[in-house]
Amino acid sequence: MSILPSDASGKILKYLKGTTTVGLCFRDFVILAADRRATSGYFISHKHAKKIHKIDKHAAVTISGYVGDAQWLVDRLKTEAALYRVENEEYISIRSLATLASTILFQNRPILVAQMLIGGVDSKGGNLYSVDWLGTVTKEIYTASGSGTPYAISMLESSYKNDMSIEEAVKLAIRAVKAAMLRDPGSGEGVDVAIVTSENVKIERGEELLGQ
């Protein structure tokens, strides 16, 4: 993630990619993980960046891009999800949440520079979507975003199984982010993990989950 604003020289993509986030989707749970490093160009501006956010009790997102833009989008999704719950007496579907994020990003491009992995569990089970800063939406069973993607995705592709337990999936997500941190200068400072079910979003430090 970057704290720098965009400029007229077309450097958006350079700063959009400085992070590693991953997502894994299963029948009744979703695992999200992210590193903690925020950069300003080649400078490490923050070592405890919060890149996983709870949207509602059944949904969470990872963020990358410009910090301010991403945080504003998170707040907007939280507000819309809460409003939907009050008006309809049910939780918003993960697909609808991804569509909303896509619409907001598309309407504000290229001003709003943020990318999200949106994961959660609704009436159709576990769902995971990737939404980029242009508003493109893809449904995934596992994916990664940011500059560490080539390292993280290779780990996910080689080890993902659709019948993994929560413990196994958490360990794989942490290993994928750590693999990126070893080679990608935009990623570092440790791993945060979210375990998302239909009843709860539990965000913890990867070190604590592994007993380190």
Z-matrix of the N, CA and C atoms (Angstrom, degrees):
N
C 1 1.456
C 2 1.511 1 109.49
N 3 1.316 2 116.00 1 152.35
C 4 1.458 3 120.74 2 -179.63
C 5 1.519 4 110.63 3 -126.64
N 6 1.330 5 115.37 4 146.86
C 7 1.462 6 119.91 5 175.28
C 8 1.518 7 111.23 6 -95.47
N 9 1.350 8 118.06 7 -2.17
C 10 1.456 9 121.28 8 -176.08
C 11 1.518 10 111.69 9 -80.73
N 12 1.327 11 118.33 10 142.78
C 13 1.459 12 121.11 11 173.53
C 14 1.518 13 110.65 12 -77.81
N 15 1.345 14 116.05 13 167.37
C 16 1.455 15 120.53 14 177.25
C 17 1.526 16 110.10 15 -73.80
N 18 1.350 17 116.07 16 160.30
C 19 1.448 18 120.09 17 172.64
C 20 1.522 19 108.63 18 -132.52
N 21 1.328 20 116.76 19 179.95
C 22 1.455 21 120.83 20 -173.74
C 23 1.517 22 113.84 21 -81.44
N 24 1.295 23 117.92 22 -0.29
C 25 1.464 24 120.30 23 -176.09
C 26 1.513 25 113.73 24 -93.86
N 27 1.321 26 117.66 25 8.74
C 28 1.449 27 121.41 26 175.05
C 29 1.514 28 114.33 27 72.95
N 30 1.349 29 117.44 28 37.88
C 31 1.460 30 120.46 29 -177.89
C 32 1.524 31 112.83 30 -97.38
N 33 1.319 32 117.49 31 15.19
C 34 1.457 33 121.02 32 -175.26
C 35 1.522 34 111.14 33 -57.26
N 36 1.319 35 117.48 34 -49.48
C 37 1.456 36 120.39 35 -174.88
C 38 1.519 37 112.44 36 -62.01
N 39 1.308 38 117.00 37 -32.46
C 40 1.466 39 120.40 38 179.52
C 41 1.517 40 111.12 39 -59.06
N 42 1.316 41 117.10 40 -43.50
C 43 1.451 42 120.33 41 -176.26
C 44 1.521 43 112.82 42 -88.87
N 45 1.331 44 117.51 43 -18.38
C 46 1.452 45 121.04 44 -179.34
C 47 1.519 46 111.30 45 -66.56
N 48 1.319 47 116.88 46 -29.38
C 49 1.457 48 120.10 47 -166.32
C 50 1.522 49 114.98 48 -95.54
N 51 1.313 50 120.69 49 2.94
C 52 1.455 51 121.23 50 -172.98
C 53 1.511 52 114.54 51 -79.88
N 54 1.316 53 117.27 52 68.06
C 55 1.460 54 121.40 53 -179.99
C 56 1.518 55 108.98 54 -173.72
N 57 1.330 56 116.05 55 175.04
C 58 1.462 57 121.10 56 169.34
C 59 1.522 58 108.65 57 -139.27
N 60 1.323 59 116.71 58 121.05
C 61 1.459 60 121.37 59 171.67
C 62 1.517 61 107.79 60 -128.54
N 63 1.328 62 116.62 61 147.08
C 64 1.462 63 120.57 62 179.24
C 65 1.522 64 109.76 63 -134.95
N 66 1.323 65 115.34 64 156.25
C 67 1.449 66 121.66 65 176.45
C 68 1.511 67 110.81 66 -141.20
N 69 1.334 68 117.10 67 141.94
C 70 1.449 69 123.37 68 177.31
C 71 1.517 70 108.05 69 -132.40
N 72 1.327 71 117.00 70 133.15
C 73 1.458 72 121.81 71 -174.87
C 74 1.528 73 110.57 72 -115.90
N 75 1.332 74 115.36 73 137.32
C 76 1.460 75 122.07 74 178.84
C 77 1.526 76 109.00 75 -135.48
N 78 1.316 77 116.89 76 178.39
C 79 1.467 78 120.27 77 -172.25
C 80 1.522 79 112.73 78 -58.69
N 81 1.341 80 117.28 79 -44.49
C 82 1.461 81 118.87 80 -175.50
C 83 1.529 82 113.88 81 -128.71
N 84 1.327 83 117.45 82 18.49
C 85 1.460 84 120.26 83 173.27
C 86 1.517 85 110.05 84 -160.07
N 87 1.326 86 115.12 85 160.85
C 88 1.467 87 123.07 86 177.64
C 89 1.521 88 107.69 87 -132.30
N 90 1.325 89 116.42 88 140.21
C 91 1.460 90 121.70 89 176.37
C 92 1.527 91 108.78 90 -114.04
N 93 1.328 92 116.18 91 129.29
C 94 1.457 93 122.58 92 174.59
C 95 1.526 94 108.49 93 -119.87
N 96 1.319 95 116.65 94 144.13
C 97 1.462 96 120.19 95 178.00
C 98 1.525 97 109.55 96 -146.18
N 99 1.323 98 116.05 97 152.03
C 100 1.464 99 120.94 98 -178.93
C 101 1.518 100 110.20 99 -157.08
N 102 1.323 101 115.33 100 153.95
C 103 1.461 102 119.45 101 173.62
C 104 1.531 103 109.48 102 -79.90
N 105 1.335 104 117.20 103 -176.67
C 106 1.464 105 120.68 104 -173.64
C 107 1.525 106 113.59 105 -120.22
N 108 1.312 107 118.77 106 8.18
C 109 1.461 108 120.79 107 -173.87
C 110 1.532 109 111.71 108 -90.08
N 111 1.326 110 116.31 109 131.45
C 112 1.462 111 122.39 110 171.06
C 113 1.524 112 108.03 111 -115.07
N 114 1.330 113 116.29 112 136.30
C 115 1.460 114 120.18 113 -175.58
C 116 1.520 115 111.44 114 -121.28
N 117 1.331 116 114.20 115 157.23
C 118 1.456 117 122.59 116 172.10
C 119 1.523 118 105.67 117 -127.58
N 120 1.329 119 115.90 118 90.58
C 121 1.451 120 119.99 119 -170.23
C 122 1.519 121 108.58 120 68.86
N 123 1.329 122 116.79 121 -121.07
C 124 1.458 123 121.29 122 178.39
C 125 1.530 124 112.20 123 -98.21
N 126 1.316 125 116.15 124 8.42
C 127 1.466 126 121.07 125 -179.57
C 128 1.526 127 109.93 126 -99.44
N 129 1.338 128 118.03 127 132.16
C 130 1.460 129 122.10 128 175.51
C 131 1.528 130 107.97 129 -79.97
N 132 1.307 131 116.54 130 104.09
C 133 1.460 132 121.09 131 -172.25
C 134 1.520 133 113.61 132 -87.49
N 135 1.331 134 117.34 133 -23.30
C 136 1.462 135 119.98 134 -179.18
C 137 1.524 136 108.79 135 -155.78
N 138 1.342 137 115.69 136 137.64
C 139 1.464 138 120.30 137 -175.98
C 140 1.525 139 113.49 138 -107.48
N 141 1.330 140 116.27 139 4.70
C 142 1.466 141 119.62 140 -179.08
C 143 1.535 142 110.34 141 -134.58
N 144 1.309 143 116.15 142 39.96
C 145 1.468 144 120.22 143 -178.46
C 146 1.530 145 110.57 144 -65.76
N 147 1.311 146 115.71 145 136.70
C 148 1.465 147 121.82 146 179.51
C 149 1.524 148 108.29 147 -94.22
N 150 1.319 149 116.32 148 108.07
C 151 1.461 150 121.15 149 -174.58
C 152 1.527 151 113.63 150 -110.40
N 153 1.330 152 117.07 151 0.77
C 154 1.466 153 121.66 152 174.70
C 155 1.520 154 107.99 153 -120.32
N 156 1.337 155 116.46 154 129.39
C 157 1.463 156 120.56 155 -176.36
C 158 1.525 157 110.76 156 -133.19
N 159 1.312 158 115.38 157 138.33
C 160 1.467 159 121.89 158 174.64
C 161 1.520 160 109.28 159 -78.80
N 162 1.323 161 117.04 160 130.43
C 163 1.466 162 121.96 161 177.08
C 164 1.526 163 110.39 162 -97.61
N 165 1.314 164 116.35 163 -45.35
C 166 1.462 165 122.92 164 173.39
C 167 1.518 166 106.39 165 -151.76
N 168 1.306 167 118.17 166 -176.67
C 169 1.465 168 118.61 167 -172.77
C 170 1.522 169 112.71 168 -67.54
N 171 1.347 170 118.14 169 -14.00
C 172 1.466 171 122.10 170 -177.44
C 173 1.528 172 112.90 171 -116.04
N 174 1.331 173 117.94 172 5.47
C 175 1.468 174 120.44 173 -172.06
C 176 1.517 175 111.64 174 -146.17
N 177 1.331 176 115.10 175 145.70
C 178 1.462 177 121.28 176 177.07
C 179 1.522 178 108.53 177 -148.27
N 180 1.328 179 115.95 178 165.42
C 181 1.460 180 120.77 179 -179.65
C 182 1.524 181 109.96 180 -137.63
N 183 1.337 182 115.68 181 153.62
C 184 1.459 183 120.78 182 164.89
C 185 1.517 184 106.92 183 -105.34
N 186 1.325 185 116.58 184 152.92
C 187 1.462 186 120.19 185 -178.03
C 188 1.520 187 111.35 186 -128.37
N 189 1.321 188 114.62 187 149.03
C 190 1.462 189 122.94 188 169.92
C 191 1.515 190 107.24 189 -148.90
N 192 1.332 191 116.25 190 167.23
C 193 1.454 192 120.38 191 -176.08
C 194 1.516 193 110.26 192 111.34
N 195 1.327 194 117.50 193 -150.44
C 196 1.460 195 121.45 194 176.01
C 197 1.522 196 109.26 195 -77.27
N 198 1.314 197 116.55 196 130.02
C 199 1.457 198 121.39 197 -173.07
C 200 1.524 199 111.90 198 -56.60
N 201 1.314 200 117.17 199 -49.46
C 202 1.461 201 120.51 200 -178.44
C 203 1.516 202 112.53 201 -60.85
N 204 1.326 203 116.67 202 -43.49
C 205 1.461 204 120.90 203 178.92
C 206 1.527 205 111.00 204 -61.83
N 207 1.333 206 115.53 205 -46.82
C 208 1.460 207 120.63 206 -177.84
C 209 1.525 208 111.29 207 -64.58
N 210 1.336 209 117.14 208 -42.27
C 211 1.461 210 120.48 209 179.64
C 212 1.523 211 111.24 210 -64.72
N 213 1.336 212 116.68 211 -39.39
C 214 1.474 213 119.72 212 177.21
C 215 1.526 214 110.50 213 -62.44
N 216 1.339 215 116.74 214 -41.96
C 217 1.466 216 120.29 215 -179.60
C 218 1.522 217 110.83 216 -66.19
N 219 1.320 218 117.77 217 -38.76
C 220 1.463 219 121.01 218 176.24
C 221 1.527 220 110.49 219 -59.69
N 222 1.315 221 117.45 220 -47.18
C 223 1.460 222 121.33 221 179.65
C 224 1.527 223 111.29 222 -61.71
N 225 1.319 224 116.21 223 -38.88
C 226 1.473 225 120.07 224 179.12
C 227 1.528 226 110.31 225 -64.76
N 228 1.328 227 117.47 226 -43.58
C 229 1.461 228 120.41 227 179.60
C 230 1.522 229 111.30 228 -65.70
N 231 1.327 230 117.43 229 -39.20
C 232 1.465 231 120.78 230 176.67
C 233 1.527 232 110.98 231 -59.78
N 234 1.323 233 115.80 232 -45.09
C 235 1.464 234 120.68 233 -179.16
C 236 1.518 235 111.50 234 -63.87
N 237 1.328 236 116.47 235 -46.42
C 238 1.461 237 120.81 236 -178.89
C 239 1.530 238 111.40 237 -65.89
N 240 1.337 239 117.14 238 -38.29
C 241 1.469 240 120.48 239 178.88
C 242 1.524 241 110.63 240 -65.44
N 243 1.332 242 116.80 241 -41.48
C 244 1.461 243 120.63 242 178.59
C 245 1.524 244 111.49 243 -65.97
N 246 1.330 245 116.79 244 -41.38
C 247 1.461 246 121.53 245 178.49
C 248 1.523 247 110.77 246 -63.20
N 249 1.333 248 116.77 247 -42.26
C 250 1.468 249 121.09 248 178.81
C 251 1.530 250 110.04 249 -62.08
N 252 1.340 251 116.47 250 -42.44
C 253 1.469 252 120.81 251 -179.16
C 254 1.527 253 111.18 252 -62.84
N 255 1.324 254 116.71 253 -41.41
C 256 1.462 255 120.40 254 -179.38
C 257 1.529 256 111.00 255 -68.86
N 258 1.319 257 117.38 256 -43.42
C 259 1.466 258 121.20 257 -175.89
C 260 1.521 259 112.86 258 -74.40
N 261 1.339 260 117.25 259 -32.40
C 262 1.468 261 120.25 260 -173.91
C 263 1.524 262 114.32 261 -110.64
N 264 1.333 263 116.21 262 -4.37
C 265 1.463 264 122.24 263 -179.76
C 266 1.525 265 112.14 264 55.41
N 267 1.311 266 116.09 265 36.12
C 268 1.456 267 123.11 266 174.28
C 269 1.525 268 108.16 267 -157.70
N 270 1.326 269 115.81 268 162.97
C 271 1.455 270 119.98 269 -178.43
C 272 1.522 271 111.01 270 -83.36
N 273 1.313 272 116.39 271 144.40
C 274 1.451 273 121.90 272 179.70
C 275 1.532 274 109.11 273 -64.78
N 276 1.328 275 117.52 274 142.69
C 277 1.456 276 120.85 275 178.46
C 278 1.521 277 109.89 276 -71.58
N 279 1.310 278 116.08 277 155.57
C 280 1.460 279 120.32 278 179.86
C 281 1.530 280 109.96 279 -66.62
N 282 1.301 281 116.80 280 -36.65
C 283 1.471 282 120.27 281 177.24
C 284 1.524 283 111.03 282 -61.59
N 285 1.322 284 117.31 283 -43.01
C 286 1.461 285 120.65 284 179.12
C 287 1.524 286 111.08 285 -65.61
N 288 1.329 287 116.73 286 -37.23
C 289 1.456 288 120.96 287 177.51
C 290 1.525 289 110.97 288 -63.20
N 291 1.340 290 116.32 289 -42.56
C 292 1.461 291 120.62 290 178.07
C 293 1.524 292 111.06 291 -66.08
N 294 1.328 293 116.62 292 -39.54
C 295 1.464 294 120.87 293 178.53
C 296 1.522 295 111.00 294 -63.99
N 297 1.330 296 116.37 295 -40.19
C 298 1.461 297 120.73 296 178.29
C 299 1.522 298 110.78 297 -63.35
N 300 1.336 299 116.94 298 -46.62
C 301 1.464 300 120.39 299 178.34
C 302 1.522 301 110.77 300 -60.75
N 303 1.322 302 116.57 301 -41.35
C 304 1.465 303 121.07 302 178.57
C 305 1.519 304 111.66 303 -61.29
N 306 1.322 305 116.40 304 -44.29
C 307 1.470 306 121.09 305 -178.95
C 308 1.520 307 111.10 306 -63.06
N 309 1.322 308 116.57 307 -44.51
C 310 1.472 309 120.82 308 179.73
C 311 1.518 310 110.65 309 -62.36
N 312 1.333 311 117.07 310 -45.51
C 313 1.463 312 121.07 311 -179.14
C 314 1.532 313 110.96 312 -66.16
N 315 1.324 314 116.78 313 -41.21
C 316 1.473 315 120.07 314 -179.93
C 317 1.525 316 110.76 315 -64.10
N 318 1.321 317 116.78 316 -43.07
C 319 1.459 318 120.52 317 -178.15
C 320 1.524 319 112.28 318 -67.46
N 321 1.324 320 116.94 319 -24.96
C 322 1.470 321 120.68 320 -175.26
C 323 1.522 322 113.46 321 -109.12
N 324 1.313 323 118.84 322 9.02
C 325 1.468 324 119.10 323 -179.59
C 326 1.515 325 110.40 324 -74.03
N 327 1.334 326 121.68 325 146.03
C 328 1.463 327 125.40 326 -3.39
C 329 1.532 328 112.72 327 -93.58
N 330 1.343 329 116.81 328 21.02
C 331 1.462 330 120.58 329 -176.75
C 332 1.527 331 111.06 330 -69.65
N 333 1.336 332 116.09 331 -45.20
C 334 1.460 333 121.38 332 -177.21
C 335 1.531 334 108.66 333 -93.39
N 336 1.324 335 116.43 334 114.86
C 337 1.470 336 121.19 335 -175.10
C 338 1.521 337 109.56 336 -114.00
N 339 1.324 338 115.58 337 98.03
C 340 1.459 339 121.15 338 179.79
C 341 1.519 340 108.98 339 -154.43
N 342 1.322 341 115.17 340 151.66
C 343 1.454 342 121.36 341 176.52
C 344 1.517 343 107.97 342 -133.08
N 345 1.342 344 116.65 343 144.71
C 346 1.462 345 120.79 344 -175.50
C 347 1.515 346 111.95 345 -135.89
N 348 1.324 347 115.21 346 147.21
C 349 1.449 348 122.51 347 159.79
C 350 1.517 349 105.39 348 -106.85
N 351 1.319 350 117.40 349 122.52
C 352 1.462 351 122.44 350 -176.75
C 353 1.517 352 108.41 351 -112.65
N 354 1.326 353 116.75 352 118.64
C 355 1.456 354 120.73 353 -177.26
C 356 1.505 355 112.17 354 -132.61
N 357 1.328 356 115.57 355 148.85
C 358 1.449 357 119.70 356 177.84
C 359 1.510 358 111.73 357 177.21
N 360 1.321 359 114.64 358 179.67
C 361 1.460 360 121.81 359 -177.20
C 362 1.521 361 108.53 360 -126.06
N 363 1.344 362 115.93 361 121.88
C 364 1.456 363 121.27 362 177.66
C 365 1.527 364 109.30 363 -126.19
N 366 1.320 365 117.48 364 -157.73
C 367 1.471 366 120.87 365 -176.30
C 368 1.527 367 112.87 366 -65.01
N 369 1.325 368 117.03 367 -16.93
C 370 1.466 369 121.19 368 178.80
C 371 1.525 370 112.34 369 -99.81
N 372 1.327 371 116.90 370 8.49
C 373 1.451 372 120.88 371 179.22
C 374 1.512 373 112.40 372 94.23
N 375 1.328 374 115.79 373 -159.78
C 376 1.452 375 120.31 374 -179.58
C 377 1.516 376 112.09 375 -70.36
N 378 1.331 377 115.91 376 140.02
C 379 1.461 378 121.89 377 179.10
C 380 1.520 379 109.62 378 -140.09
N 381 1.327 380 115.70 379 142.44
C 382 1.465 381 121.31 380 178.94
C 383 1.522 382 108.58 381 -139.14
N 384 1.332 383 116.06 382 127.94
C 385 1.463 384 121.65 383 179.98
C 386 1.527 385 109.62 384 -128.69
N 387 1.319 386 114.97 385 145.74
C 388 1.458 387 121.83 386 171.39
C 389 1.517 388 107.88 387 -108.59
N 390 1.335 389 116.94 388 129.70
C 391 1.461 390 122.25 389 179.77
C 392 1.520 391 107.96 390 -126.27
N 393 1.340 392 117.49 391 117.43
C 394 1.460 393 119.28 392 -177.84
C 395 1.524 394 111.51 393 -93.58
N 396 1.324 395 116.56 394 177.74
C 397 1.469 396 121.11 395 -171.82
C 398 1.524 397 113.44 396 -71.01
N 399 1.338 398 117.95 397 -10.38
C 400 1.459 399 121.69 398 174.66
C 401 1.528 400 112.00 399 -93.72
N 402 1.332 401 116.65 400 -4.94
C 403 1.460 402 120.80 401 -179.80
C 404 1.511 403 114.21 402 96.91
N 405 1.314 404 118.16 403 4.75
C 406 1.459 405 121.66 404 178.82
C 407 1.527 406 110.39 405 -69.27
N 408 1.332 407 116.96 406 132.92
C 409 1.460 408 122.02 407 -179.66
C 410 1.527 409 109.80 408 -118.73
N 411 1.331 410 117.06 409 132.07
C 412 1.460 411 121.48 410 172.65
C 413 1.524 412 108.90 411 -132.53
N 414 1.324 413 115.66 412 139.99
C 415 1.475 414 121.51 413 176.92
C 416 1.517 415 107.92 414 -90.01
N 417 1.318 416 117.84 415 133.11
C 418 1.460 417 121.66 416 -172.80
C 419 1.525 418 111.31 417 -131.65
N 420 1.346 419 115.87 418 157.68
C 421 1.463 420 119.94 419 167.19
C 422 1.526 421 109.46 420 -100.05
N 423 1.315 422 116.79 421 -27.05
C 424 1.459 423 122.79 422 168.39
C 425 1.515 424 107.94 423 -154.41
N 426 1.322 425 116.71 424 149.13
C 427 1.458 426 119.63 425 -179.11
C 428 1.523 427 109.42 426 -164.44
N 429 1.315 428 115.36 427 171.85
C 430 1.465 429 121.80 428 176.69
C 431 1.519 430 108.02 429 -143.67
N 432 1.320 431 116.30 430 159.98
C 433 1.458 432 120.84 431 176.58
C 434 1.516 433 109.31 432 -140.82
N 435 1.331 434 115.71 433 159.08
C 436 1.449 435 121.32 434 177.65
C 437 1.509 436 113.30 435 97.69
N 438 1.317 437 115.83 436 -179.12
C 439 1.458 438 121.67 437 -176.12
C 440 1.516 439 113.02 438 -67.77
N 441 1.327 440 117.51 439 -19.99
C 442 1.456 441 120.62 440 177.86
C 443 1.514 442 114.32 441 -87.39
N 444 1.333 443 117.48 442 5.77
C 445 1.458 444 121.62 443 -175.58
C 446 1.530 445 114.02 444 -54.56
N 447 1.344 446 120.65 445 -48.06
C 448 1.466 447 119.62 446 -177.47
C 449 1.522 448 114.07 447 -56.49
N 450 1.336 449 116.25 448 -33.91
C 451 1.461 450 120.03 449 -179.13
C 452 1.529 451 110.58 450 -80.08
N 453 1.338 452 116.66 451 -42.48
C 454 1.460 453 120.48 452 -177.67
C 455 1.519 454 112.09 453 -70.22
N 456 1.328 455 117.66 454 -42.36
C 457 1.462 456 120.34 455 -174.53
C 458 1.516 457 111.56 456 -67.42
N 459 1.325 458 117.77 457 -32.49
C 460 1.461 459 119.71 458 178.36
C 461 1.524 460 110.73 459 -64.99
N 462 1.322 461 116.58 460 -36.11
C 463 1.460 462 121.30 461 176.74
C 464 1.528 463 110.47 462 -66.93
N 465 1.335 464 116.66 463 -42.94
C 466 1.464 465 120.57 464 -179.82
C 467 1.525 466 111.27 465 -65.55
N 468 1.324 467 116.68 466 -44.28
C 469 1.464 468 120.56 467 -178.35
C 470 1.523 469 112.96 468 -62.53
N 471 1.301 470 116.13 469 -35.99
C 472 1.458 471 119.74 470 -176.45
C 473 1.532 472 113.16 471 -81.57
N 474 1.333 473 117.37 472 -20.09
C 475 1.468 474 119.27 473 -171.66
C 476 1.527 475 115.34 474 -122.30
N 477 1.336 476 118.91 475 -13.73
C 478 1.469 477 120.93 476 -176.67
C 479 1.532 478 111.40 477 -66.51
N 480 1.327 479 115.60 478 135.21
C 481 1.469 480 122.92 479 172.55
C 482 1.514 481 107.53 480 -136.78
N 483 1.330 482 117.31 481 139.29
C 484 1.466 483 119.08 482 -172.97
C 485 1.521 484 114.02 483 -75.26
N 486 1.347 485 117.54 484 -5.10
C 487 1.460 486 120.17 485 178.76
C 488 1.532 487 112.07 486 -110.45
N 489 1.319 488 117.40 487 22.55
C 490 1.458 489 121.42 488 -179.67
C 491 1.527 490 111.06 489 -67.45
N 492 1.325 491 116.03 490 148.43
C 493 1.460 492 120.80 491 172.76
C 494 1.527 493 108.93 492 -78.74
N 495 1.330 494 116.74 493 169.02
C 496 1.460 495 120.40 494 177.81
C 497 1.528 496 110.36 495 -59.81
N 498 1.315 497 117.16 496 -43.03
C 499 1.464 498 120.97 497 -179.49
C 500 1.532 499 111.32 498 -61.84
N 501 1.318 500 116.91 499 -44.40
C 502 1.460 501 120.78 500 179.48
C 503 1.518 502 111.39 501 -64.73
N 504 1.327 503 116.49 502 -41.09
C 505 1.462 504 120.80 503 -179.11
C 506 1.526 505 111.50 504 -67.10
N 507 1.326 506 116.17 505 -39.60
C 508 1.468 507 120.41 506 177.76
C 509 1.525 508 110.25 507 -61.57
N 510 1.312 509 116.89 508 -45.96
C 511 1.462 510 120.88 509 -179.92
C 512 1.523 511 111.28 510 -62.11
N 513 1.334 512 117.59 511 -39.57
C 514 1.464 513 120.73 512 178.44
C 515 1.527 514 110.83 513 -65.93
N 516 1.325 515 117.38 514 -43.27
C 517 1.466 516 121.04 515 179.49
C 518 1.530 517 110.84 516 -60.92
N 519 1.315 518 116.23 517 -43.13
C 520 1.466 519 120.27 518 179.25
C 521 1.520 520 110.59 519 -65.29
N 522 1.331 521 117.47 520 -43.08
C 523 1.463 522 120.97 521 179.37
C 524 1.522 523 111.18 522 -62.06
N 525 1.325 524 116.91 523 -38.14
C 526 1.463 525 120.89 524 -179.38
C 527 1.525 526 111.54 525 -65.16
N 528 1.340 527 116.80 526 -44.47
C 529 1.465 528 119.88 527 178.83
C 530 1.522 529 110.39 528 -67.68
N 531 1.322 530 117.11 529 -40.71
C 532 1.469 531 120.42 530 179.19
C 533 1.525 532 111.27 531 -63.20
N 534 1.335 533 117.24 532 -37.51
C 535 1.464 534 120.25 533 177.91
C 536 1.522 535 110.59 534 -60.65
N 537 1.337 536 116.34 535 -39.34
C 538 1.465 537 120.56 536 177.59
C 539 1.524 538 111.12 537 -68.47
N 540 1.320 539 116.94 538 -39.49
C 541 1.457 540 121.01 539 -178.16
C 542 1.524 541 112.37 540 -63.12
N 543 1.321 542 117.45 541 -27.09
C 544 1.460 543 121.05 542 -179.19
C 545 1.527 544 112.71 543 -70.79
N 546 1.347 545 117.13 544 -25.67
C 547 1.457 546 120.65 545 -174.22
C 548 1.523 547 115.02 546 -123.13
N 549 1.316 548 117.48 547 -18.53
C 550 1.465 549 121.09 548 -175.89
C 551 1.529 550 110.94 549 -101.33
N 552 1.342 551 119.07 550 117.94
C 553 1.465 552 120.89 551 -178.01
C 554 1.523 553 113.90 552 -68.77
N 555 1.330 554 118.00 553 -16.23
C 556 1.455 555 120.58 554 179.24
C 557 1.512 556 113.70 555 -84.31
N 558 1.338 557 116.71 556 -3.96
C 559 1.468 558 120.87 557 -177.02
C 560 1.520 559 110.19 558 -123.35
N 561 1.333 560 116.49 559 142.30
C 562 1.456 561 118.47 560 179.26
C 563 1.506 562 113.94 561 170.38
N 564 1.305 563 116.72 562 -171.89
C 565 1.465 564 127.51 563 173.70
C 566 1.527 565 114.29 564 73.60
N 567 1.339 566 118.82 565 13.75
C 568 1.456 567 120.54 566 177.47
C 569 1.508 568 113.09 567 109.34
N 570 1.335 569 115.57 568 178.38
C 571 1.465 570 122.03 569 -172.70
C 572 1.526 571 110.32 570 -128.22
N 573 1.323 572 116.23 571 133.45
C 574 1.459 573 122.65 572 169.13
C 575 1.524 574 108.76 573 -106.25
N 576 1.337 575 116.40 574 146.00
C 577 1.462 576 121.76 575 -176.44
C 578 1.524 577 109.95 576 -132.28
N 579 1.334 578 115.95 577 140.02
C 580 1.463 579 121.40 578 173.84
C 581 1.520 580 109.52 579 -118.96
N 582 1.322 581 115.81 580 130.89
C 583 1.460 582 122.68 581 172.89
C 584 1.525 583 106.37 582 -105.51
N 585 1.330 584 116.01 583 114.49
C 586 1.465 585 121.09 584 -174.05
C 587 1.523 586 109.95 585 -111.66
N 588 1.327 587 116.76 586 122.64
C 589 1.457 588 122.63 587 173.90
C 590 1.525 589 108.43 588 -123.46
N 591 1.327 590 117.22 589 -176.44
C 592 1.468 591 120.31 590 179.13
C 593 1.523 592 111.68 591 -71.69
N 594 1.318 593 116.93 592 -14.64
C 595 1.455 594 121.16 593 -175.43
C 596 1.519 595 114.87 594 -109.97
N 597 1.352 596 117.30 595 -16.38
C 598 1.453 597 117.15 596 -170.91
C 599 1.520 598 111.39 597 -164.14
N 600 1.341 599 115.22 598 150.91
C 601 1.464 600 122.76 599 169.57
C 602 1.521 601 107.00 600 -116.71
N 603 1.325 602 116.00 601 114.41
C 604 1.457 603 121.67 602 -177.64
C 605 1.518 604 108.99 603 -111.60
N 606 1.337 605 117.12 604 112.65
C 607 1.463 606 122.24 605 -178.48
C 608 1.535 607 108.51 606 -108.29
N 609 1.327 608 115.47 607 124.55
C 610 1.455 609 120.14 608 -177.20
C 611 1.525 610 110.94 609 -139.47
N 612 1.317 611 114.96 610 164.99
C 613 1.455 612 121.40 611 174.30
C 614 1.522 613 108.90 612 -76.66
N 615 1.327 614 115.82 613 135.33
C 616 1.445 615 119.82 614 -179.56
C 617 1.510 616 113.28 615 -59.98
N 618 1.328 617 116.95 616 -32.90
C 619 1.464 618 121.36 617 -179.91
C 620 1.527 619 110.90 618 -63.20
N 621 1.319 620 116.82 619 -36.55
C 622 1.458 621 120.61 620 -179.43
C 623 1.520 622 110.81 621 -73.21
N 624 1.325 623 117.52 622 -37.25
C 625 1.454 624 120.84 623 179.52
C 626 1.522 625 111.72 624 -67.26
N 627 1.327 626 116.22 625 -31.52
C 628 1.457 627 120.66 626 179.36
C 629 1.519 628 112.62 627 -91.35
N 630 1.340 629 116.40 628 -2.79
C 631 1.450 630 120.64 629 179.36
C 632 1.509 631 113.78 630 71.14
N 633 1.344 632 116.19 631 32.20
C 634 1.458 633 120.71 632 -178.32
C 635 1.528 634 111.30 633 -98.45
